[in-house]
């Protein structure tokens, strides 16, 4: 019985350590999410031939407040000036995934409605050295979904 309990405790310890390592690795890959409350679910779509270059993801949250996003260092409140830039990038992104062969997984998963973009939401843009947006995180406050768009043109 003692051996069984020791084995059970050891197995539990391995599971806890594995979960923690997985958690650390996930948030190292998605550092913008570290400052937000924990998401409820995630959907991540990538294209094998364009790994690290074409991604679409949705992270579903519950009860994220303006205060939560204002305290997250990397997110900014959407304003009229940025709305055009956000919408242009999303239009370019959709055109890119629709016009390149091999984008079926991302294309089939893509369900973003540009009509949700408004001034009550938050965003995070990542630009390359030339000032071109290479990734966009867009948090829709109404649906409590954080969208991620990423492609290399």
C-alpha positions in Angstrom: 0.0 0.0 0.0 2.9 2.4 0.8 4.5 1.8 -2.6 1.1 2.5 -4.3 0.8 5.8 -2.4 4.4 6.8 -3.3 3.8 5.9 -6.9 0.6 7.8 -7.0 2.2 10.9 -5.4 5.1 10.6 -7.9 2.7 10.4 -10.8 0.8 13.4 -9.5 4.0 15.4 -9.1 5.1 14.6 -12.7 1.6 15.7 -14.0 1.9 19.0 -12.1 5.4 19.7 -13.3 4.4 18.8 -16.9 1.5 21.2 -16.8 3.7 24.0 -15.4 6.3 23.4 -18.1 3.6 23.4 -20.8 2.1 26.6 -19.4 5.5 28.4 -19.4 6.3 27.2 -22.9 2.8 28.4 -24.1 3.2 31.9 -22.6 6.7 32.2 -24.0 5.2 31.6 -27.4 2.3 34.0 -26.7 3.8 36.7 -24.4 1.0 39.2 -25.1 -1.4 36.9 -23.2 0.7 36.8 -20.0 -0.8 40.1 -18.7 -4.4 39.0 -19.3 -6.7 36.8 -17.2 -6.6 33.2 -18.1 -8.5 32.3 -21.3 -11.3 29.8 -21.3 -10.6 28.2 -24.6 -8.3 28.6 -27.6 -8.3 27.8 -31.3 -5.0 28.1 -33.2 -4.7 27.6 -36.9 -1.4 27.6 -38.8 -0.3 26.6 -42.2 2.5 24.0 -42.3 4.3 25.4 -45.3 4.1 28.9 -43.7 4.8 28.0 -40.1 5.6 31.1 -38.1 4.3 33.1 -41.0 0.6 32.6 -41.3 -1.6 32.1 -38.2 -5.1 32.8 -37.1 -6.2 32.2 -33.5 -9.1 32.9 -31.2 -8.9 33.0 -27.4 -12.2 33.1 -25.6 -12.3 34.9 -22.3 -14.9 35.5 -19.6 -15.4 38.8 -17.8 -12.3 40.7 -19.0 -12.7 44.3 -18.1 -11.4 47.6 -19.5 -9.2 47.7 -16.4 -7.7 44.3 -17.2 -6.8 45.4 -20.7 -5.6 48.8 -19.6 -3.3 47.1 -17.1 -2.0 44.7 -19.8 1.1 46.7 -20.9 0.9 45.7 -24.6 -2.8 46.5 -25.4 -4.2 49.9 -26.4 -7.7 51.1 -26.6 -9.0 51.3 -30.2 -9.6 54.8 -31.5 -10.9 56.2 -34.8 -7.3 56.8 -36.0 -6.3 53.2 -35.5 -9.5 51.7 -36.7 -8.6 52.3 -40.3 -5.2 50.8 -39.9 -6.7 47.7 -38.1 -9.4 47.3 -40.8 -6.9 47.7 -43.6 -4.6 45.0 -42.1 -7.5 42.6 -41.6 -8.6 43.2 -45.2 -5.0 42.5 -46.4 -4.8 39.4 -44.2 -8.1 38.0 -45.6 -7.0 38.7 -49.2 -3.6 37.0 -48.5 -5.1 33.8 -47.1 -7.8 33.6 -49.9 -5.2 34.1 -52.7 -2.4 31.8 -51.6 -2.5 28.0 -52.3 -2.2 25.8 -49.2 -4.1 28.1 -46.8 -7.1 25.9 -46.4 -6.8 25.3 -42.6 -6.6 29.1 -41.9 -9.0 30.0 -44.7 -11.7 27.5 -43.4 -11.3 28.6 -39.8 -11.3 32.4 -40.5 -14.6 33.8 -39.2 -13.7 37.3 -38.2 -16.4 39.9 -38.9 -14.9 43.4 -39.4 -18.2 44.9 -38.2 -17.1 44.1 -34.6 -14.2 46.6 -34.8 -15.1 49.7 -32.7 -13.8 52.1 -30.1 -14.7 50.0 -27.1 -12.2 47.3 -28.1 -8.4 46.9 -27.6 -5.5 46.0 -29.9 -1.9 45.2 -30.1 0.1 45.7 -33.3 3.5 44.2 -34.0 5.4 45.9 -36.8 8.6 44.9 -38.5 11.6 47.3 -39.0 9.9 48.8 -42.1 6.8 49.7 -40.2 4.7 47.0 -41.8 2.2 45.2 -39.5 3.1 41.6 -39.2 0.8 40.6 -36.4 -2.4 42.0 -34.8 -4.1 41.0 -31.6 -7.6 42.3 -31.5 -9.8 42.0 -28.3 -13.5 42.3 -29.0 -15.0 43.4 -25.6 -18.5 42.4 -26.5 -17.8 38.8 -27.5 -14.8 38.5 -25.1 -12.7 37.0 -27.9 -9.1 37.9 -28.5 -8.3 37.4 -32.2 -4.8 36.9 -33.6 -3.8 37.6 -37.2 -0.3 37.0 -38.5 1.2 36.7 -41.9 4.4 37.5 -43.7 3.8 39.0 -47.2 
